[in-house]
Amino acid sequence: MTGCSKGRQGFTPTGSIQWDSSWPELESPNKREEIFAYLEQRFGIPSATFDDYVLFKRKKGWWLMRKSPHLREAGKLKIDYAGIKAFHKVGKYLKPTTRLIQCFGEEASKGIVELCAEEFASLVSGNELKKDLPLEDGYVILRLGQDVVLGAGLWTKGRLISQIPRRELREAMFREDLWAGGRNGN
C-alpha cells in the first residue's frame, strides 16, 4: 500500500499505511465483511465483535490484529507474523483456527458441540466421534461441558473430527482446571 495518511490524530488508519514488504496485505472491505458474516452465520459471533481489529491476508490465510494508533510505526518494521492466524482456506471451507476459536468462541451462540469427558478423551486419542447432531456439515466449536472453549472441530456426514492440534489436546487432558473431577493425569 502506498500513500500517506493525513487523518486526524488518534485515528487508526487501516488503508494508507506505508507497510514494509514483509507485512501481509490488508484484506479488502468486501472480503472482510464476507469473512465476518460467515462467523456470524455459522457461529452466531456478531460481526461487530471484530470492529476493533485489522484483517490481513497472506496466501490462503488471514491474520487478525487489534487496531492500534501504533500501527503506523509498526508498519515500518520487518515482521514474521502480524497478530494471530485467524483463518485459512481448506477446500471449500473457511477454517477458523484454534486460536481464533479460543479467543472469540465464548461469543458463539450456535455451531457448538459440547463434549463430555469421555468424548473429549476419545478425541485426544485421535478418534472420530459419531453423533447425531442437528448441524450442517462444516466447522464447529468444541467445548468441554458448557464452560471451556477448546477449539475447532469438523462436522461432516455424522462424524466429528477434532481440528485442535494434537499437542494442545494432550496438554489439555492433564489440566486440572478443565476437569470438574480433578482429573490430573495420575
C-alpha positions as CSV (number, residue, x, y, z in Angstrom):
1,M,0.0,0.0,0.0
2,T,1.2,3.4,-0.7
3,G,0.4,6.9,0.3
4,C,0.5,8.9,3.4
5,S,-2.5,9.3,5.8
6,K,-3.3,12.8,6.8
7,G,-6.1,11.7,9.0
8,R,-6.8,13.2,12.4
9,Q,-4.7,12.3,15.4
10,G,-5.9,9.4,17.5
11,F,-7.4,7.7,14.4
12,T,-6.1,4.3,13.5
13,P,-5.5,4.3,9.7
14,T,-6.1,0.9,8.1
15,G,-5.8,1.6,4.5
16,S,-3.0,4.1,3.9
17,I,0.0,2.9,6.0
18,Q,3.3,2.5,4.1
19,W,3.9,-1.1,5.1
20,D,7.3,-2.9,5.0
21,S,7.1,-5.6,2.3
22,S,7.3,-8.3,5.0
23,W,3.7,-7.4,6.1
24,P,0.8,-9.2,4.7
25,E,-1.7,-7.1,2.7
26,L,-4.8,-5.7,4.3
27,E,-7.9,-7.6,3.2
28,S,-10.4,-5.7,1.2
29,P,-13.5,-4.3,2.9
30,N,-15.8,-6.6,0.9
31,K,-13.9,-9.8,1.7
32,R,-13.6,-8.7,5.3
33,E,-17.3,-8.4,5.5
34,E,-17.8,-11.8,3.9
35,I,-15.5,-13.5,6.4
36,F,-17.1,-12.0,9.5
37,A,-20.6,-12.6,8.1
38,Y,-19.6,-16.3,7.9
39,L,-18.6,-16.3,11.6
40,E,-22.0,-14.6,12.4
41,Q,-24.0,-17.0,10.3
42,R,-22.1,-20.2,11.3
43,F,-21.4,-19.5,15.0
44,G,-23.6,-16.5,15.9
45,I,-20.5,-14.4,16.7
46,P,-21.6,-10.8,15.9
47,S,-19.6,-9.2,13.1
48,A,-19.3,-6.1,15.3
49,T,-17.0,-8.1,17.6
50,F,-14.3,-7.6,15.0
51,D,-14.7,-3.8,14.5
52,D,-11.6,-3.1,16.5
53,Y,-9.4,-5.5,14.5
54,V,-7.5,-5.3,11.3
55,L,-7.6,-8.3,8.9
56,F,-4.5,-9.2,6.9
57,K,-4.3,-11.7,4.1
58,R,-1.3,-13.8,3.2
59,K,-1.6,-16.6,0.6
60,K,-4.6,-18.8,1.7
61,G,-4.6,-17.5,5.3
62,W,-5.9,-14.5,7.2
63,W,-4.4,-12.9,10.3
64,L,-6.2,-10.8,12.9
65,M,-4.7,-7.9,14.8
66,R,-6.2,-5.4,17.2
67,K,-6.2,-1.8,15.7
68,S,-3.8,0.5,17.4
69,P,-2.6,4.0,16.9
70,H,0.9,2.4,16.8
71,L,0.2,0.6,13.6
72,R,1.8,3.4,11.5
73,E,5.2,2.9,13.3
74,A,4.8,-0.9,13.4
75,G,4.2,-0.9,9.7
76,K,7.9,0.1,9.1
77,L,9.2,-3.0,10.9
78,K,10.2,-6.2,9.2
79,I,8.0,-8.9,10.7
80,D,7.4,-12.7,10.5
81,Y,3.8,-12.6,11.7
82,A,1.2,-9.9,12.5
83,G,-1.4,-10.8,15.0
84,I,-2.9,-14.2,15.3
85,K,-3.6,-16.5,12.4
86,A,-7.4,-16.5,12.3
87,F,-8.5,-18.5,9.2
88,H,-7.2,-20.4,6.3
89,K,-8.9,-21.8,3.2
90,V,-9.3,-25.6,3.3
91,G,-11.0,-27.0,0.2
92,K,-14.4,-25.3,0.0
93,Y,-14.4,-24.3,3.7
94,L,-13.0,-21.3,5.5
95,K,-11.4,-22.9,8.6
96,P,-11.2,-20.9,11.8
97,T,-8.0,-21.6,13.7
98,T,-7.9,-22.9,17.2
99,R,-6.6,-19.5,18.5
100,L,-9.5,-17.6,16.9
101,I,-12.0,-20.0,18.4
102,Q,-10.3,-19.9,21.8
103,C,-10.3,-16.1,21.8
104,F,-13.8,-15.5,20.4
105,G,-15.7,-18.8,21.0
106,E,-17.3,-17.6,24.1
107,E,-19.3,-15.1,21.9
108,A,-20.7,-18.0,19.9
109,S,-24.4,-18.9,20.2
110,K,-24.6,-21.7,17.6
111,G,-22.4,-24.2,15.8
112,I,-21.3,-25.5,19.2
113,V,-20.7,-29.1,20.1
114,E,-20.5,-29.8,23.9
115,L,-18.3,-32.7,24.8
116,C,-18.4,-34.8,27.9
117,A,-15.1,-36.0,29.5
118,E,-15.3,-39.4,27.7
119,E,-15.9,-37.8,24.3
120,F,-13.0,-35.4,24.8
121,A,-10.7,-38.2,25.8
122,S,-11.7,-40.1,22.7
123,L,-10.8,-37.1,20.5
124,V,-7.5,-36.7,22.3
125,S,-6.7,-40.3,21.4
126,G,-7.3,-39.4,17.7
127,N,-10.7,-41.0,17.3
128,E,-13.6,-39.6,15.4
129,L,-16.9,-39.3,17.2
130,K,-20.1,-40.5,15.6
131,K,-23.0,-38.3,16.8
132,D,-26.5,-37.3,15.8
133,L,-26.4,-33.5,15.7
134,P,-28.7,-31.1,14.0
135,L,-25.9,-29.3,12.2
136,E,-24.9,-28.7,8.6
137,D,-21.5,-30.0,7.6
138,G,-18.7,-27.7,8.3
139,Y,-16.6,-26.4,11.2
140,V,-17.9,-26.3,14.7
141,I,-16.8,-25.0,18.1
142,L,-15.8,-27.7,20.5
143,R,-16.5,-27.1,24.2
144,L,-15.8,-29.2,27.2
145,G,-19.1,-29.0,29.0
146,Q,-20.7,-25.6,28.9
147,D,-17.7,-23.6,30.1
148,V,-14.4,-24.4,28.4
149,V,-13.9,-23.5,24.7
150,L,-11.4,-26.0,23.3
151,G,-11.1,-25.0,19.6
152,A,-12.5,-26.1,16.3
153,G,-13.8,-29.4,15.0
154,L,-15.0,-30.6,11.6
155,W,-18.6,-32.0,11.5
156,T,-19.2,-34.0,8.3
157,K,-21.6,-36.8,7.5
158,G,-22.4,-37.6,11.1
159,R,-18.7,-37.7,12.2
160,L,-16.9,-35.2,14.4
161,I,-13.2,-34.8,13.9
162,S,-11.0,-32.6,16.1
163,Q,-9.1,-29.8,14.4
164,I,-7.2,-28.9,17.5
165,P,-3.5,-29.6,17.2
166,R,-2.8,-32.9,19.0
167,R,-0.1,-31.4,21.2
168,E,-2.7,-29.0,22.6
169,L,-5.3,-31.7,23.1
170,R,-2.8,-33.8,25.0
171,E,-1.8,-30.9,27.2
172,A,-5.5,-30.1,27.9
173,M,-6.1,-33.6,29.1
174,F,-3.8,-33.0,32.0
175,R,-5.0,-29.6,33.0
176,E,-6.9,-29.9,36.3
177,D,-8.9,-26.8,35.7
178,L,-10.7,-28.4,32.7
179,W,-12.0,-31.3,34.8
180,A,-14.6,-30.9,37.4
181,G,-13.5,-34.2,39.0
182,G,-9.8,-33.0,39.3
183,R,-8.5,-35.4,36.6
184,N,-4.8,-34.7,36.5
185,G,-3.2,-37.5,34.6
186,N,-2.3,-39.6,37.6
